[in-house]
């Protein structure tokens, strides 16, 4: 008897089988493993690089590394919000990976111009630029690749727990390999060798991005063959301007397909419609077709601005939608 859980003609039958895990899980495994290889490879000797090559004091080096570590886990709040509202998981991972690769490259350049026995201001400035790219890139990358694991499975699938176990094995494997390879070529006692550790971390990040981009369309599919990690409203963005996030905004965009007075079009910011005639209107409480031909300013609702500010503060639905 055939397995009733497998849809007929499923293009990605491995995704819907209960006997194993979908192939997309192993793509996420490899992508995250190489990203953690890059992250921990840089961190393996970063304090030594600051104290020995850039001539930071121990207190300055420790403070810088601590601030870097804290910001790395703060920026995913912003990255998750932007992904949920506008970019989607796939695009956010690409942006984050490229930013982190660029940050590691700037670390390599900084390590290439250090001066023995003297503090090089250019090398220090390049290090700050590199840290900025690494922090912002991690904010885009880290929260989005983890959330894609659960999207590969049907609702209530028991394999999800095992999938996250396999996924975190990739994190641990990358963290295990990084000190041996990046630390082995970078921490040799010669300050000019730090750059090779940063270069190897940069290459690891590039491998992560290439692996993800080449295989994502083939492997990152739901059990019924739909792509995983695409922003909501992605297919309507070109026609109606910015769209994404909730499907209610896509419904509004569809309503605006008909001609409106003064050819108004909707360029949506989070939970706010901005019309070409400088008109503010609430996308949920007002019907665009019910507006008169006069000035749109009279339709401004006092709750619009408040709801817009709440939309900016919400990060991945951490706060409830007051109109839901």
Buried (B, 14 or more C-beta within 10 A) or exposed (E): EEEEEBBEEBEBBBBBBEEEBBBBBBBBBBBBBBBBBBBBBBBBBBBBBBBBBBBBEEEEBBEBBEEBEEBBEEBBBBBBBBBBBBBBBBBBBBBBBBBBBBBBBBBBBBBBEBEEEEEBEEBBEBBEBBBBBBBBBBBBBBBBBBBBBBBBBBEEBEBBEEBBEBBBEBBEBBBEBBBEBBBEBBBBEEBEBBBBBBBBBBBBBBBBBEBBBEBBEEBBBBBEBEBBBBBBBBEBBEEBBBBBBBEBBBEBBEBBEEEBBEEBBBEBEBBBBBBEEEBBBBBBEBEBEEBEEEEBEEBBEEEBEEBBEBBEEBBBEEEEBEEE
